[in-house]
């Protein structure tokens, strides 16, 4: 991914241009960030489940370098919020407004 992992100053006007309301944009980004976080967590858990064993052996704990590398890879990935902001700015997030009486958003 070409997304910066560190903190970046964002132009709030650019975020507000998409929806016309900065708060609505932030709500959409927040929902998308939660979706991304859940997907990444499920993917990591599935990969680490392959290494699960019922017997805890001291030798197995020290020798499982592949599991450590997988965990380090996921730690270096950009945060879900950064991914969601980039997707939102690039127009990759689709959303629709519910009827005015509901007052909510859905992705």
N, C-alpha and C positions, 0 to 999 in steps of 0.2 A: 504494500500500500504506500502511496505517496503522500500520506497525511502526516503532518508534523505531530510528534508526540508531546511536545512541550506546549506551554501556555502561549497563546497568540492573542493579540488585541484585535477585536472584531469591530467592524463598522456596523453599528446598530441600524443605521438607515438602510444598509444593504439587506439586512435581515428583514426589516419591516416592509421593504418594497414588494416582497413576494405576496404577503397577505394584506398589507395596508395597516397592520397593527403589530407592533413589536411584541406585545404580550401573547398574541395568538401565535406568532412565529416561534416564540420560546416554548410555548405549550406543545406545538407540533414537533419541535426538535427534541423536547424531553420525552415524548412518546416514542419517537424513533430511536432515541438513545437506549431506552429500556428494551426495545425489541432487539437491537444489536447486541446488548449485553447478555440477554437471555440466550440468543443464538450462539454466541461465543462460549458462554459457560456450558451449554449442552454439548458443543463440539469438544471442548476440553475434557469434560467428564467422560464422554464416550471414548476418547483416546486413552485416558488414564485408566478406564475400566479394564482395558486389555491387560494391564499390569497387576490387577487386583489378585491377591492370593489369600487363601484361607489360613495358610501357615506363615507365621511371621518368623522368618529366619534372619539372623543378624547378617549373614553373608549376602542374602538377597537385598537387604536394605542398602548396603554399601555398593553393590555391584550394579544397581539399576540406573546406569548413566543415561540411557535413552529416555526414561521417564523424567529425569531432571532436565534434559535438553528440551523436551516438549514443554515443560512448565516454564522454563526460561524464555522460550519463544513466545508464549502467550503473555508473559509479563512485559515483553518489549513491544507488544502490539500497541497501537494508539488507543487511547481511551474511547469508549463508546460515544461519549459526548462529542469528541472531535470528529469522529466518523459521521455522526448524525448532522453536525453543522455543515461539513463539507458536502454531504449528499443534498442537504436542503439548499445550499447556495448554488450548487450545480443543477438544480431542478430534477434530481433523481427521486425525490420524495413526493409521492402523490397523496393528496388529502382531499376530503370533501367536507363541506359544512352541513351539519344536520339542520333540520327545520329550526326556525328561530325559537320555538317554544322549548326545544331540548337544550339549546345553548351549548352544545358540545361539539367536539371535533372527532373525526375518526380517520384513521390512516389505512 
